[in-house]
Amino acid sequence: MIDLEQQTVREYIQESSTGFWKMELQDGAEVRMYADAIMQELLGVSDDLTPEECYAFFAAHIHPVDVPLIKAYQKEMMRGEADIVYRYTHPNKGEMRV
């Protein structure tokens, strides 16, 4: 088995444009989204947003037809793992599938 140093793993992740994020969904509270630097770049968000603002930005850029998919996805996430493909409108790069 290959023993990778932490720096090497970070470089692989960055090269592959793999962003990490976390959403906090609680009844009665605004959705919070935490994104690492790579995910922020992929979404086109700045790093000075609050977690609530980050989610609001993300949600505002989801293709309108796919919004119901995202809402269903959030419910699935609360029950465990979930996968989804949806359209996202990047502020600089335009529409893409994620």
DSSP file with accessible surface (Angstrom, degrees, kcal/mol):
  #  RESIDUE AA STRUCTURE BP1 BP2  ACC     N-H-->O    O-->H-N    N-H-->O    O-->H-N    TCO  KAPPA ALPHA  PHI   PSI    X-CA   Y-CA   Z-CA
    1    1 A M              0   0  236      0, 0.0     2,-0.3     0, 0.0     0, 0.0   0.000 360.0 360.0 360.0 143.1    0.0    0.0    0.0
    2    2 A I        -     0   0  137      1,-0.0     2,-0.8     2,-0.0     0, 0.0  -0.613 360.0-145.7 -80.7 132.8    1.2    3.5   -0.8
    3    3 A D        -     0   0  156     -2,-0.3     2,-0.4     0, 0.0    -1,-0.0  -0.871  21.0-165.1 -99.0 106.7    1.9    5.7    2.2
    4    4 A L        -     0   0   73     -2,-0.8     2,-0.1     4,-0.0    -2,-0.0  -0.794  15.1-128.9 -97.4 135.8    1.0    9.2    1.2
    5    5 A E     >  -     0   0  143     -2,-0.4     4,-2.2     1,-0.1     5,-0.2  -0.442  27.4-111.8 -75.1 155.3    2.0   12.3    3.1
    6    6 A Q  H  > S+     0   0  138      1,-0.2     4,-2.4     2,-0.2     5,-0.2   0.897 118.2  52.6 -56.8 -41.0   -0.7   14.8    4.0
    7    7 A Q  H  > S+     0   0   98      1,-0.2     4,-2.2     2,-0.2    -1,-0.2   0.911 108.0  51.3 -63.3 -40.2    0.7   17.4    1.6
    8    8 A T  H  > S+     0   0   39      2,-0.2     4,-2.3     1,-0.2    -1,-0.2   0.917 109.0  50.7 -63.7 -42.3    0.7   14.9   -1.2
    9    9 A V  H  X S+     0   0   58     -4,-2.2     4,-2.5     1,-0.2     5,-0.2   0.932 109.3  51.1 -62.2 -44.1   -2.9   14.1   -0.6
   10   10 A R  H  X S+     0   0  131     -4,-2.4     4,-2.6     1,-0.2    -1,-0.2   0.911 109.5  50.7 -58.4 -42.5   -3.8   17.8   -0.6
   11   11 A E  H  X S+     0   0   97     -4,-2.2     4,-2.8     1,-0.2    -1,-0.2   0.908 109.8  49.8 -63.7 -41.8   -2.1   18.2   -3.9
   12   12 A Y  H  X S+     0   0  141     -4,-2.3     4,-1.9     2,-0.2    -2,-0.2   0.918 111.9  48.5 -61.9 -43.9   -4.0   15.3   -5.4
   13   13 A I  H  <>S+     0   0   45     -4,-2.5     5,-2.0     2,-0.2     4,-0.4   0.932 113.1  47.0 -62.8 -44.4   -7.3   16.7   -4.2
   14   14 A Q  H ><5S+     0   0  131     -4,-2.6     3,-1.4     1,-0.2    -2,-0.2   0.929 110.7  52.0 -65.0 -43.0   -6.5   20.1   -5.6
   15   15 A E  H 3<5S+     0   0  167     -4,-2.8    -1,-0.2     1,-0.3    -2,-0.2   0.853 109.9  49.5 -60.7 -35.1   -5.3   18.7   -9.0
   16   16 A S  T 3<5S-     0   0   70     -4,-1.9    -1,-0.3    -5,-0.2    -2,-0.2   0.461 108.4-125.7 -85.6   0.1   -8.6   16.7   -9.3
   17   17 A S  T < 5 +     0   0   74     -3,-1.4     2,-0.7    -4,-0.4    -3,-0.2   0.906  51.3 161.7  54.3  44.1  -10.7   19.8   -8.5
   18   18 A T      < -     0   0   59     -5,-2.0     2,-0.3    -6,-0.1    -1,-0.2  -0.866  19.1-166.3 -97.2 113.2  -12.4   18.0   -5.7
   19   19 A G        -     0   0   16     -2,-0.7     2,-0.4    19,-0.2    18,-0.0  -0.742   8.0-144.3 -99.6 150.9  -14.1   20.4   -3.3
   20   20 A F        +     0   0  109     -2,-0.3    16,-2.5     2,-0.0     2,-0.3  -0.904  23.6 166.9-114.9 143.2  -15.4   19.5    0.1
   21   21 A W  E     -A   35   0A  93     -2,-0.4     2,-0.4    14,-0.2    14,-0.2  -0.963  19.6-156.3-148.9 163.0  -18.5   20.9    1.7
   22   22 A K  E     -A   34   0A 118     12,-2.4    12,-3.3    -2,-0.3     2,-0.4  -0.993   6.7-158.2-143.6 134.9  -20.9   20.4    4.6
   23   23 A M  E     -A   33   0A  23     -2,-0.4     2,-0.6    10,-0.2    10,-0.2  -0.949   5.9-153.1-112.8 138.3  -24.5   21.5    5.0
   24   24 A E  E     -A   32   0A  49      8,-2.8     8,-1.9    -2,-0.4     2,-0.6  -0.964  14.1-174.2-110.6 117.7  -26.2   21.8    8.3
   25   25 A L        +     0   0   34     -2,-0.6     2,-0.4     6,-0.2     6,-0.1  -0.962  11.2 163.7-115.2 115.5  -29.9   21.3    8.1
   26   26 A Q    >   -     0   0  114     -2,-0.6     3,-2.1     3,-0.3    -2,-0.0  -0.998  43.8-101.4-133.5 139.0  -32.0   22.0   11.2
   27   27 A D  T 3  S+     0   0  162     -2,-0.4     3,-0.1     1,-0.3    -2,-0.0  -0.308 107.3   9.7 -57.2 132.2  -35.7   22.5   11.6
   28   28 A G  T 3  S+     0   0   95      1,-0.2     2,-0.3     0, 0.0    -1,-0.3   0.473 111.0  98.2  79.8   0.8  -36.5   26.2   12.0
   29   29 A A  S <  S-     0   0   43     -3,-2.1    -3,-0.3     3,-0.0    -1,-0.2  -0.875  80.7 -99.6-120.3 154.3  -33.0   27.4   11.2
   30   30 A E        -     0   0  138     -2,-0.3     2,-0.2     1,-0.1    -4,-0.1  -0.422  47.7-102.0 -65.3 146.1  -31.4   28.7    8.0
   31   31 A V        -     0   0   31     21,-0.1     2,-0.4    -6,-0.1    24,-0.2  -0.504  37.2-152.7 -69.5 135.3  -29.4   26.1    6.1
   32   32 A R  E     -A   24   0A  36     -8,-1.9    -8,-2.8    -2,-0.2     2,-0.5  -0.933   8.8-166.7-112.4 137.3  -25.7   26.6    6.6
   33   33 A M  E     -A   23   0A   3     18,-1.8     2,-0.5    -2,-0.4   -10,-0.2  -0.988   3.1-166.5-127.8 124.6  -23.1   25.5    4.0
   34   34 A Y  E     -A   22   0A  94    -12,-3.3   -12,-2.4    -2,-0.5     2,-0.4  -0.929  13.1-178.4-108.8 130.7  -19.4   25.3    4.8
   35   35 A A  E     -A   21   0A  19     -2,-0.5   -14,-0.2   -14,-0.2    -2,-0.0  -0.988  21.8-130.2-132.9 139.0  -17.1   24.9    1.7
   36   36 A D     >  -     0   0   53    -16,-2.5     4,-2.7    -2,-0.4     5,-0.2  -0.227  43.7 -90.7 -76.2 175.4  -13.3   24.5    1.4
   37   37 A A  H  > S+     0   0   72      1,-0.2     4,-2.1     2,-0.2     5,-0.1   0.877 126.9  50.6 -58.5 -38.4  -11.3   26.8   -0.9
   38   38 A I  H  > S+     0   0   28      2,-0.2     4,-2.5     1,-0.2    -1,-0.2   0.940 111.9  46.6 -66.9 -44.4  -11.6   24.4   -3.8
   39   39 A M  H  > S+     0   0   22    -19,-0.3     4,-2.5     2,-0.2     5,-0.2   0.904 109.5  54.9 -65.6 -38.4  -15.4   24.1   -3.4
   40   40 A Q  H  X>S+     0   0   41     -4,-2.7     5,-2.1     1,-0.2     4,-1.6   0.923 110.1  46.8 -58.7 -43.0  -15.7   27.9   -3.1
   41   41 A E  H  <5S+     0   0  135     -4,-2.1    -2,-0.2     1,-0.2    -1,-0.2   0.921 111.2  51.0 -64.9 -43.4  -13.9   28.3   -6.4
   42   42 A L  H  <5S+     0   0   58     -4,-2.5    -1,-0.2     1,-0.2    -2,-0.2   0.872 116.5  41.2 -62.3 -36.6  -16.0   25.6   -8.1
   43   43 A L  H  <5S-     0   0    6     -4,-2.5    -1,-0.2    -5,-0.2    -2,-0.2   0.673 108.8-123.5 -83.7 -20.0  -19.2   27.4   -6.9
   44   44 A G  T  <5 +     0   0   23     -4,-1.6     2,-0.3     1,-0.3    -3,-0.2   0.763  62.4 140.4  81.4  25.4  -17.9   30.9   -7.6
   45   45 A V      < -     0   0   14     -5,-2.1    -1,-0.3    -6,-0.2     2,-0.2  -0.704  51.2-119.4 -99.5 154.9  -18.4   32.1   -4.0
   46   46 A S    >   -     0   0   59     -2,-0.3     3,-0.9     1,-0.1    -1,-0.0  -0.520  20.4-121.9 -87.6 160.6  -16.0   34.4   -2.1
   47   47 A D  T 3  S+     0   0  127      1,-0.2    -1,-0.1    -2,-0.2   -12,-0.0   0.474 101.4  72.8 -84.1   1.8  -14.4   33.2    1.1
   48   48 A D  T 3  S+     0   0  121      2,-0.0    -1,-0.2     6,-0.0     2,-0.2   0.362  72.1 110.1 -98.5   9.7  -15.9   36.1    3.2
   49   49 A L    <   -     0   0   53     -3,-0.9    -4,-0.0     1,-0.1     0, 0.0  -0.548  69.9-120.2 -82.4 147.0  -19.5   34.8    3.2
   50   50 A T     >  -     0   0   60     -2,-0.2     4,-2.9     1,-0.1     5,-0.2  -0.367  35.3-102.6 -71.0 163.8  -21.1   33.4    6.3
   51   51 A P  H  > S+     0   0   33      0, 0.0     4,-2.0     0, 0.0   -18,-1.8   0.886 125.9  50.2 -57.6 -34.6  -22.3   29.8    6.1
   52   52 A E  H  > S+     0   0   56    -20,-0.2     4,-2.3     2,-0.2     5,-0.1   0.909 111.8  46.7 -69.7 -41.6  -25.8   31.0    5.7
   53   53 A E  H  > S+     0   0   97      2,-0.2     4,-2.7     1,-0.2     5,-0.2   0.873 109.1  55.7 -66.9 -36.3  -24.8   33.4    2.9
   54   54 A C  H  X S+     0   0    7     -4,-2.9     4,-2.6   -21,-0.2    -2,-0.2   0.940 110.4  44.5 -61.7 -46.0  -22.8   30.6    1.2
   55   55 A Y  H  X S+     0   0   37     -4,-2.0     4,-3.4   -24,-0.2     5,-0.2   0.924 111.9  52.6 -65.0 -42.3  -25.9   28.4    1.1
   56   56 A A  H  X S+     0   0   55     -4,-2.3     4,-2.2     2,-0.2    -2,-0.2   0.912 111.2  47.2 -60.1 -41.2  -28.0   31.3   -0.1
   57   57 A F  H  X S+     0   0   55     -4,-2.7     4,-0.9     2,-0.2    -1,-0.2   0.949 113.9  47.5 -63.0 -49.1  -25.5   32.0   -2.9
   58   58 A F  H >< S+     0   0    4     -4,-2.6     3,-1.2     1,-0.2     4,-0.3   0.948 113.2  47.8 -55.9 -50.7  -25.4   28.3   -3.8
   59   59 A A  H >< S+     0   0   31     -4,-3.4     3,-1.2     1,-0.3    -1,-0.2   0.866 106.8  57.0 -63.2 -35.9  -29.2   28.0   -3.8
   60   60 A A  H 3< S+     0   0   79     -4,-2.2    -1,-0.3    -5,-0.2    -2,-0.2   0.705 106.6  50.8 -69.1 -17.1  -29.6   31.1   -5.9
   61   61 A H  T << S+     0   0   43     -3,-1.2    28,-3.7    -4,-0.9     2,-0.3   0.346  81.6 109.1-105.2   5.1  -27.5   29.6   -8.7
   62   62 A I  B <  S-B   88   0B  12     -3,-1.2    26,-0.2    -4,-0.3     5,-0.1  -0.646  85.4 -99.7 -77.5 136.6  -29.2   26.3   -9.0
   63   63 A H    >>  -     0   0   38     24,-2.5     3,-1.6    -2,-0.3     4,-0.7  -0.348  31.9-124.9 -56.2 131.9  -31.2   26.0  -12.2
   64   64 A P  G >4 S+     0   0  103      0, 0.0     3,-0.9     0, 0.0    -1,-0.1   0.834 109.5  55.8 -52.6 -36.3  -34.8   26.7  -11.4
   65   65 A V  G 34 S+     0   0   97      1,-0.2     4,-0.3     2,-0.1    -2,-0.1   0.815 108.1  49.7 -66.6 -27.3  -36.0   23.4  -12.9
   66   66 A D  G <> S+     0   0   10     -3,-1.6     4,-1.8     1,-0.2     3,-0.4   0.504  80.9  94.9 -92.7  -3.1  -33.7   21.5  -10.5
   67   67 A V  H <X S+     0   0   50     -3,-0.9     4,-2.3    -4,-0.7     5,-0.2   0.918  83.6  52.8 -57.1 -44.5  -34.7   23.2   -7.3
   68   68 A P  H  > S+     0   0   85      0, 0.0     4,-2.3     0, 0.0    -1,-0.2   0.880 106.4  54.7 -59.7 -33.7  -37.2   20.5   -6.4
   69   69 A L  H  > S+     0   0   83     -3,-0.4     4,-2.6    -4,-0.3    -2,-0.2   0.915 107.6  49.5 -62.7 -41.6  -34.4   17.9   -6.9
   70   70 A I  H  X S+     0   0    5     -4,-1.8     4,-2.5     2,-0.2    -1,-0.2   0.918 109.4  51.1 -65.0 -41.9  -32.2   19.8   -4.4
   71   71 A K  H  X S+     0   0  125     -4,-2.3     4,-1.6     2,-0.2    -1,-0.2   0.929 112.8  45.5 -62.7 -42.0  -35.0   19.9   -1.8
   72   72 A A  H  X S+     0   0   49     -4,-2.3     4,-2.1     1,-0.2    -1,-0.2   0.906 110.9  54.6 -66.5 -38.2  -35.6   16.1   -2.2
   73   73 A Y  H  X S+     0   0   28     -4,-2.6     4,-2.7     1,-0.2    -2,-0.2   0.899 104.1  54.1 -61.5 -41.1  -31.8   15.6   -2.0
   74   74 A Q  H  X S+     0   0   24     -4,-2.5     4,-1.6     1,-0.2    -1,-0.2   0.907 107.9  49.8 -62.4 -39.6  -31.6   17.5    1.3
   75   75 A K  H  X S+     0   0  137     -4,-1.6     4,-0.8     1,-0.2    -1,-0.2   0.910 111.4  49.0 -64.9 -41.0  -34.2   15.2    2.8
   76   76 A E  H >X S+     0   0   84     -4,-2.1     3,-0.8     1,-0.2     4,-0.7   0.893 106.5  56.7 -64.3 -39.5  -32.3   12.2    1.6
   77   77 A M  H >< S+     0   0   42     -4,-2.7     3,-0.8     1,-0.3    -1,-0.2   0.868 101.4  56.9 -60.4 -35.8  -29.1   13.6    3.1
   78   78 A M  H 3< S+     0   0  116     -4,-1.6    -1,-0.3     1,-0.2    -2,-0.2   0.786 109.1  46.6 -68.3 -23.3  -30.8   13.8    6.5
   79   79 A R  H << S-     0   0  191     -4,-0.8     2,-0.3    -3,-0.8    -1,-0.2   0.540 130.1 -78.8 -92.5  -9.5  -31.5   10.1    6.3
   80   80 A G  S << S+     0   0   43     -3,-0.8    -1,-0.2    -4,-0.7     2,-0.1  -0.999  85.3   3.2 149.2-145.2  -28.0    9.1    5.2
   81   81 A E        +     0   0  192     -2,-0.3     2,-0.3    -3,-0.1    -2,-0.1  -0.417  58.0 174.3 -78.8 151.4  -26.0    9.2    1.9
   82   82 A A        -     0   0   16     -2,-0.1     2,-0.4    -5,-0.1    -9,-0.0  -0.988  16.7-154.2-154.2 149.9  -27.4   10.7   -1.3
   83   83 A D        +     0   0  154     -2,-0.3     2,-0.3     2,-0.0    -7,-0.0  -0.961  18.1 170.1-125.6 148.4  -26.2   11.4   -4.8
   84   84 A I        -     0   0   41     -2,-0.4     2,-0.4     2,-0.0    -2,-0.0  -0.993  24.0-154.0-155.1 149.4  -27.6   13.9   -7.2
   85   85 A V        +     0   0   96     -2,-0.3     2,-0.3    12,-0.0    12,-0.0  -1.000  33.1 155.6-123.3 128.4  -26.7   15.6  -10.6
   86   86 A Y        -     0   0   24     12,-2.3    12,-2.7    -2,-0.4     2,-0.4  -0.933  43.7 -96.7-146.8 166.6  -28.2   19.0  -11.1
   87   87 A R  E     - C   0  97B  47     -2,-0.3   -24,-2.5    10,-0.2     2,-0.4  -0.756  35.7-174.8 -91.7 134.2  -27.6   22.2  -13.1
   88   88 A Y  E     -BC  62  96B   1      8,-3.0     8,-2.4    -2,-0.4     2,-0.9  -0.992  19.9-140.5-128.9 135.0  -25.7   25.0  -11.4
   89   89 A T  E     - C   0  95B  54    -28,-3.7     6,-0.3    -2,-0.4    -2,-0.0  -0.835  17.5-152.3-100.9 101.1  -25.1   28.4  -13.0
   90   90 A H  E  >  - C   0  94B   9      4,-2.5     4,-1.7    -2,-0.9   -46,-0.1  -0.516  18.8-127.2 -69.2 137.4  -21.6   29.5  -12.1
   91   91 A P  T  4 S+     0   0   59      0, 0.0    -1,-0.1     0, 0.0   -47,-0.1   0.784 104.1  20.1 -61.5 -25.2  -21.3   33.3  -12.0
   92   92 A N  T  4 S+     0   0  142      2,-0.1   -48,-0.0     1,-0.0    -2,-0.0   0.702 129.4  42.6-111.6 -30.4  -18.4   33.4  -14.4
   93   93 A K  T  4 S-     0   0  132      1,-0.3     2,-0.1     3,-0.0   -49,-0.0   0.502  95.9-138.6 -99.9  -8.0  -18.4   30.1  -16.2
   94   94 A G  E  <  -C   90   0B  29     -4,-1.7    -4,-2.5     2,-0.0    -1,-0.3  -0.350  54.1  -2.1  83.8-162.1  -22.2   29.8  -16.9
   95   95 A E  E     +C   89   0B 111     -6,-0.3     2,-0.3    -2,-0.1    -6,-0.2  -0.388  67.1 162.2 -72.6 137.6  -24.3   26.6  -16.6
   96   96 A M  E     -C   88   0B  56     -8,-2.4    -8,-3.0    -2,-0.1     2,-0.5  -0.960  37.1-114.8-146.5 160.4  -22.7   23.4  -15.7
   97   97 A R  E      C   87   0B 165     -2,-0.3   -10,-0.2   -10,-0.2   -12,-0.0  -0.876 360.0 360.0 -99.0 133.6  -23.8   20.0  -14.3
   98   98 A V              0   0   70    -12,-2.7   -12,-2.3    -2,-0.5    -2,-0.0  -0.875 360.0 360.0-130.2 360.0  -22.6   19.0  -10.9
